Amino acid sequence: MPLLNVLIVLIVVGVILWLINNYIPMDRKIKSILNVVAVIVVIIWLLKVFGILSI
């Protein structure tokens, strides 16, 4: 996967998280859990993209 595609995906995920955090009324704990899960998923995806993790 080209580096530009990885960068675009990271930007899109960041914008979506920002929109959810700012414009969707949720309890603070739920937003924190959502943010942590999203970061973990993105990290695992990045490890797979760069070939460090092969699940």
MOPAC internal coordinates of N, CA, C and O (Angstrom, degrees):
PM7 1SCF
backbone

  N    0.0000 0     0.00 0     0.00 0    0    0    0
  C    1.4507 1     0.00 0     0.00 0    1    0    0
  C    1.5311 1   107.93 1     0.00 0    2    1    0
  O    1.2310 1   120.33 1   -53.25 1    3    2    1
  N    1.3126 1   116.97 1   126.75 1    3    2    1
  C    1.4660 1   119.67 1  -179.69 1    5    3    2
  C    1.5308 1   112.43 1   -62.09 1    6    5    3
  O    1.2310 1   121.77 1   -28.75 1    7    6    5
  N    1.3019 1   114.22 1   151.25 1    7    6    5
  C    1.4624 1   120.42 1  -177.73 1    9    7    6
  C    1.5236 1   112.06 1   -61.88 1   10    9    7
  O    1.2310 1   119.93 1   148.02 1   11   10    9
  N    1.3165 1   117.74 1   -31.98 1   11   10    9
  C    1.4627 1   120.84 1   178.53 1   13   11   10
  C    1.5265 1   111.21 1   -64.43 1   14   13   11
  O    1.2310 1   120.13 1   140.80 1   15   14   13
  N    1.3280 1   117.36 1   -39.20 1   15   14   13
  C    1.4650 1   120.34 1   177.29 1   17   15   14
  C    1.5261 1   111.52 1   -64.39 1   18   17   15
  O    1.2310 1   120.54 1   139.73 1   19   18   17
  N    1.3143 1   116.58 1   -40.27 1   19   18   17
  C    1.4644 1   120.80 1   177.94 1   21   19   18
  C    1.5198 1   109.77 1   -62.08 1   22   21   19
  O    1.2310 1   120.38 1   136.24 1   23   22   21
  N    1.3110 1   116.87 1   -43.76 1   23   22   21
  C    1.4626 1   121.42 1   179.26 1   25   23   22
  C    1.5286 1   111.19 1   -63.16 1   26   25   23
  O    1.2310 1   120.19 1   138.01 1   27   26   25
  N    1.3080 1   117.24 1   -41.99 1   27   26   25
  C    1.4677 1   120.83 1   179.37 1   29   27   26
  C    1.5280 1   110.55 1   -64.09 1   30   29   27
  O    1.2310 1   120.05 1   137.48 1   31   30   29
  N    1.3225 1   117.50 1   -42.52 1   31   30   29
  C    1.4655 1   120.71 1   178.72 1   33   31   30
  C    1.5217 1   110.45 1   -62.39 1   34   33   31
  O    1.2310 1   120.17 1   137.29 1   35   34   33
  N    1.3283 1   117.28 1   -42.71 1   35   34   33
  C    1.4615 1   120.59 1   179.19 1   37   35   34
  C    1.5256 1   111.54 1   -62.94 1   38   37   35
  O    1.2310 1   120.29 1   139.64 1   39   38   37
  N    1.3171 1   117.05 1   -40.36 1   39   38   37
  C    1.4637 1   120.84 1   178.80 1   41   39   38
  C    1.5266 1   110.41 1   -66.07 1   42   41   39
  O    1.2310 1   120.25 1   136.54 1   43   42   41
  N    1.3278 1   117.13 1   -43.46 1   43   42   41
  C    1.4722 1   120.63 1  -179.89 1   45   43   42
  C    1.5268 1   110.69 1   -63.32 1   46   45   43
  O    1.2310 1   120.13 1   135.51 1   47   46   45
  N    1.3239 1   117.35 1   -44.49 1   47   46   45
  C    1.4650 1   120.55 1   178.61 1   49   47   46
  C    1.5270 1   110.30 1   -62.44 1   50   49   47
  O    1.2310 1   120.26 1   138.33 1   51   50   49
  N    1.3076 1   117.10 1   -41.67 1   51   50   49
  C    1.4594 1   120.75 1   178.20 1   53   51   50
  C    1.5155 1   112.79 1   -62.93 1   54   53   51
  O    1.2310 1   120.25 1   137.58 1   55   54   53
  N    1.3163 1   117.14 1   -42.42 1   55   54   53
  C    1.4684 1   120.84 1   179.24 1   57   55   54
  C    1.5287 1   110.34 1   -66.58 1   58   57   55
  O    1.2310 1   120.31 1   139.00 1   59   58   57
  N    1.3305 1   117.02 1   -41.00 1   59   58   57
  C    1.4666 1   119.71 1   178.71 1   61   59   58
  C    1.5221 1   110.81 1   -63.11 1   62   61   59
  O    1.2310 1   120.16 1   136.00 1   63   62   61
  N    1.3289 1   117.30 1   -44.00 1   63   62   61
  C    1.4621 1   119.73 1   177.34 1   65   63   62
  C    1.5226 1   111.72 1   -63.07 1   66   65   63
  O    1.2310 1   120.33 1   140.31 1   67   66   65
  N    1.3096 1   116.97 1   -39.69 1   67   66   65
  C    1.4600 1   120.95 1   178.71 1   69   67   66
  C    1.5304 1   110.43 1   -63.22 1   70   69   67
  O    1.2310 1   120.70 1   136.00 1   71   70   69
  N    1.3328 1   116.28 1   -44.00 1   71   70   69
  C    1.4665 1   120.05 1   178.97 1   73   71   70
  C    1.5258 1   111.20 1   -62.74 1   74   73   71
  O    1.2310 1   120.63 1   136.52 1   75   74   73
  N    1.3180 1   116.39 1   -43.48 1   75   74   73
  C    1.4669 1   119.84 1   179.05 1   77   75   74
  C    1.5235 1   110.27 1   -63.25 1   78   77   75
  O    1.2310 1   120.24 1   135.86 1   79   78   77
  N    1.3239 1   117.15 1   -44.14 1   79   78   77
  C    1.4630 1   120.20 1  -178.43 1   81   79   78
  C    1.5177 1   112.85 1   -66.56 1   82   81   79
  O    1.2310 1   119.54 1   148.32 1   83   82   81
  N    1.3179 1   118.48 1   -31.68 1   83   82   81
  C    1.4552 1   120.63 1  -175.54 1   85   83   82
  C    1.5169 1   114.69 1   -94.51 1   86   85   83
  O    1.2310 1   119.57 1   148.16 1   87   86   85
  N    1.3157 1   118.43 1   -31.84 1   87   86   85
  C    1.4600 1   119.84 1  -169.05 1   89   87   86
  C    1.5232 1   115.79 1  -115.88 1   90   89   87
  O    1.2310 1   119.28 1   169.04 1   91   90   89
  N    1.3186 1   118.97 1   -10.96 1   91   90   89
  C    1.4601 1   120.13 1   178.29 1   93   91   90
  C    1.5232 1   108.09 1  -105.66 1   94   93   91
  O    1.2310 1   120.85 1   -61.44 1   95   94   93
  N    1.3379 1   115.98 1   118.56 1   95   94   93
  C    1.4738 1   118.82 1  -179.55 1   97   95   94
  C    1.5318 1   110.97 1   -73.95 1   98   97   95
  O    1.2310 1   121.26 1   -66.02 1   99   98   97
  N    1.3176 1   115.20 1   113.98 1   99   98   97
  C    1.4577 1   122.66 1   178.25 1  101   99   98
  C    1.5126 1   108.04 1  -141.77 1  102  101   99
  O    1.2310 1   121.61 1   -18.16 1  103  102  101
  N    1.3172 1   114.52 1   161.84 1  103  102  101
  C    1.4523 1   119.38 1   174.35 1  105  103  102
  C    1.5308 1   109.39 1   -63.67 1  106  105  103
  O    1.2310 1   121.08 1   -32.16 1  107  106  105
  N    1.3199 1   115.54 1   147.84 1  107  106  105
  C    1.4616 1   120.51 1  -177.01 1  109  107  106
  C    1.5279 1   112.92 1   -61.08 1  110  109  107
  O    1.2310 1   120.92 1   143.73 1  111  110  109
  N    1.3317 1   115.85 1   -36.27 1  111  110  109
  C    1.4674 1   119.90 1  -179.54 1  113  111  110
  C    1.5352 1   110.58 1   -65.93 1  114  113  111
  O    1.2310 1   120.56 1   139.74 1  115  114  113
  N    1.3201 1   116.54 1   -40.26 1  115  114  113
  C    1.4669 1   119.92 1   179.70 1  117  115  114
  C    1.5228 1   110.25 1   -65.24 1  118  117  115
  O    1.2310 1   120.40 1   138.94 1  119  118  117
  N    1.3302 1   116.84 1   -41.06 1  119  118  117
  C    1.4752 1   119.83 1   177.94 1  121  119  118
  C    1.5219 1   110.86 1   -63.14 1  122  121  119
  O    1.2310 1   120.39 1   139.77 1  123  122  121
  N    1.3181 1   116.87 1   -40.23 1  123  122  121
  C    1.4641 1   120.28 1   179.17 1  125  123  122
  C    1.5214 1   111.01 1   -63.31 1  126  125  123
  O    1.2310 1   120.65 1   135.69 1  127  126  125
  N    1.3294 1   116.37 1   -44.31 1  127  126  125
  C    1.4649 1   120.32 1   178.58 1  129  127  126
  C    1.5188 1   110.16 1   -62.92 1  130  129  127
  O    1.2310 1   120.12 1   136.42 1  131  130  129
  N    1.3217 1   117.38 1   -43.58 1  131  130  129
  C    1.4620 1   121.75 1   178.52 1  133  131  130
  C    1.5283 1   111.43 1   -60.19 1  134  133  131
  O    1.2310 1   120.28 1   137.03 1  135  134  133
  N    1.3130 1   117.08 1   -42.97 1  135  134  133
  C    1.4623 1   121.19 1   179.06 1  137  135  134
  C    1.5290 1   111.30 1   -64.15 1  138  137  135
  O    1.2310 1   120.25 1   136.55 1  139  138  137
  N    1.3159 1   117.13 1   -43.45 1  139  138  137
  C    1.4630 1   120.89 1  -179.27 1  141  139  138
  C    1.5254 1   110.31 1   -64.46 1  142  141  139
  O    1.2310 1   120.46 1   135.25 1  143  142  141
  N    1.3252 1   116.73 1   -44.75 1  143  142  141
  C    1.4670 1   120.45 1   179.35 1  145  143  142
  C    1.5253 1   110.35 1   -62.37 1  146  145  143
  O    1.2310 1   120.18 1   136.95 1  147  146  145
  N    1.3247 1   117.25 1   -43.05 1  147  146  145
  C    1.4677 1   120.51 1   179.98 1  149  147  146
  C    1.5256 1   111.02 1   -62.97 1  150  149  147
  O    1.2310 1   119.97 1   138.06 1  151  150  149
  N    1.3135 1   117.66 1   -41.94 1  151  150  149
  C    1.4679 1   120.97 1   179.96 1  153  151  150
  C    1.5284 1   110.34 1   -65.46 1  154  153  151
  O    1.2310 1   120.12 1   137.82 1  155  154  153
  N    1.3164 1   117.37 1   -42.18 1  155  154  153
  C    1.4653 1   120.34 1   179.67 1  157  155  154
  C    1.5252 1   110.52 1   -64.00 1  158  157  155
  O    1.2310 1   120.27 1   136.78 1  159  158  157
  N    1.3316 1   117.09 1   -43.22 1  159  158  157
  C    1.4660 1   120.71 1   179.07 1  161  159  158
  C    1.5234 1   110.78 1   -62.81 1  162  161  159
  O    1.2310 1   120.12 1   137.94 1  163  162  161
  N    1.3259 1   117.38 1   -42.06 1  163  162  161
  C    1.4711 1   120.64 1   179.83 1  165  163  162
  C    1.5297 1   110.65 1   -66.17 1  166  165  163
  O    1.2310 1   119.97 1   139.94 1  167  166  165
  N    1.3204 1   117.66 1   -40.06 1  167  166  165
  C    1.4654 1   120.57 1   179.02 1  169  167  166
  C    1.5272 1   110.35 1   -63.85 1  170  169  167
  O    1.2310 1   120.27 1   135.38 1  171  170  169
  N    1.3385 1   117.09 1   -44.62 1  171  170  169
  C    1.4679 1   120.04 1   178.63 1  173  171  170
  C    1.5260 1   110.33 1   -63.10 1  174  173  171
  O    1.2310 1   120.46 1   139.01 1  175  174  173
  N    1.3362 1   116.74 1   -40.99 1  175  174  173
  C    1.4629 1   120.37 1   178.44 1  177  175  174
  C    1.5269 1   111.00 1   -62.57 1  178  177  175
  O    1.2310 1   120.39 1   136.68 1  179  178  177
  N    1.3348 1   116.85 1   -43.32 1  179  178  177
  C    1.4662 1   120.22 1   178.32 1  181  179  178
  C    1.5268 1   111.78 1   -62.49 1  182  181  179
  O    1.2310 1   120.34 1   139.32 1  183  182  181
  N    1.3317 1   116.95 1   -40.68 1  183  182  181
  C    1.4621 1   120.13 1   177.99 1  185  183  182
  C    1.5246 1   111.01 1   -62.56 1  186  185  183
  O    1.2310 1   120.46 1   142.17 1  187  186  185
  N    1.3368 1   116.73 1   -37.83 1  187  186  185
  C    1.4674 1   120.15 1   176.83 1  189  187  186
  C    1.5254 1   111.13 1   -68.24 1  190  189  187
  O    1.2310 1   120.25 1   137.80 1  191  190  189
  N    1.3292 1   117.12 1   -42.20 1  191  190  189
  C    1.4654 1   121.00 1  -178.11 1  193  191  190
  C    1.5284 1   110.83 1   -61.86 1  194  193  191
  O    1.2310 1   120.42 1   139.27 1  195  194  193
  N    1.3198 1   116.81 1   -40.73 1  195  194  193
  C    1.4595 1   119.90 1  -177.68 1  197  195  194
  C    1.5356 1   112.95 1   -87.71 1  198  197  195
  O    1.2310 1   120.17 1  -177.72 1  199  198  197
  N    1.3285 1   117.29 1     2.28 1  199  198  197
  C    1.4462 1   121.27 1   173.49 1  201  199  198
  C    1.5134 1   114.91 1    80.56 1  202  201  199
  O    1.2310 1   119.67 1  -167.25 1  203  202  201
  N    1.3084 1   118.24 1    12.75 1  203  202  201
  C    1.4537 1   120.94 1   180.00 1  205  203  202
  C    1.5246 1   110.31 1   -80.28 1  206  205  203
  O    1.2310 1   120.88 1   146.09 1  207  206  205
  N    1.3188 1   115.92 1   -33.91 1  207  206  205
  C    1.4565 1   122.27 1  -179.08 1  209  207  206
  C    1.5213 1   108.32 1  -117.37 1  210  209  207
  O    1.2310 1   121.12 1   -51.40 1  211  210  209
  N    1.3142 1   115.46 1   128.60 1  211  210  209
  C    1.4755 1   117.93 1  -179.42 1  213  211  210
  C    1.5193 1   109.43 1  -126.76 1  214  213  211
  O    1.2310 1   121.32 1   -96.63 1  215  214  213
  N    1.3095 1   115.09 1    83.37 1  215  214  213
  C    1.4708 1   120.79 1   179.07 1  217  215  214
  C    1.5094 1   108.53 1   -96.13 1  218  217  215
  O    1.2310 1   120.10 1   180.00 1  219  218  217

